[in-house]
Amino acid sequence: MSRTTSPNGFDRGSRRQAIVESLLADVFAGRLHAGQHLVTQDLAERFGVSHTPIREALIALAGSGIIDLLPNRGAVVREVTAKEVREVCQVRRVLECEAVRRACGRIDLKTLEKLAADLQHLAKRPLAEREAHTKYIERARAVDSRLHDTIAAACNNAFLARELARLKTLFRAFRDVSWSYARSRNDFRRLAGEAHEHLAIVEALLAGDGKAAARAMSAHIRSGVKYWTRALPAIRTERDAVGKGRAVGNALRGVPRSRGNGKMTNQASNGNGKSRNRTRNHHA
């Protein structure tokens, strides 16, 4: 059966997914802000599609907790917090660890050996070479996706595989936006670290040790969430706003500012119209 293609090149089977991925990237990169309304007509014009795939994409995003679909208000972007990212990753850790434990012994050795070789190449490339070639990120992304997809396909549990497939768009949006942040800073250390973490998973699978593979997967996801909560622009914006709010609140309350020498200073009137300095030790 032929597939219908829209003017922007999306076929009917992939356009909704492409819209979801694009909007997720906008939210996590801070281009779409908490409380912002998403207008169906505007999005249809942007993506060059009808209203139907836009509505389908918004329903999918609402199911992931990224937007709210409100009566008489339409789609509204929700705030992305570090706590929510951690909670999503807690769920991912449970699913991925069970999947890799079940997949152990069910993945073709040649597939694992190829993954191991690719990961060793990514992990051992000199830092200068990584910085010189932005295609390093593209290769790292491809290997990351291939490893996790291979594990899900081999877990021998259709429901578990479907849940991982349903959530992987969210996980990969976290990954792609945070890696773009790394590229903007010319800092590829996290990508090299992930290659080592992935290699530990593959080596455990090659050894037929499901428990070790699950431990390596758990460590990998724990490490990832620490990075994501620092690197995602939407969360950094939230953290900066909280910090600024506290600073303003402290200033209004007259809370002394640290001078950087372990002490805090303040001005107090001595009752004769003059000011005197009062210094006290500050304990963190």
Secondary structure, DSSP 4 states (H G I P E B T S, - for coil): ----B-TTS-BTTTHHHHHHHHHHHHHHTTSS-TT-EE-HHHHHHHHT--HHHHHHHHHHHHHTTSEEEETTTEEEEPPP-HHHHHHHHHHHHHHHHHHHHHHTT-S-HHHHHHHHHHHHHHHHS-HHHHHH-THHHHHHHHHHHHHHHHHHHTSS-HHHHHHHHHHHHHHHHHHHHHHHHHHHTT--HHHHHHHHHHHHHHHHHHTT-HHHHHHHHHHHHHHHHHHHHHH-HHHHHHHHHHHHHHHHHHHHHTPPEE-SSSEEEEEEE-SSS-EEEEEEE---
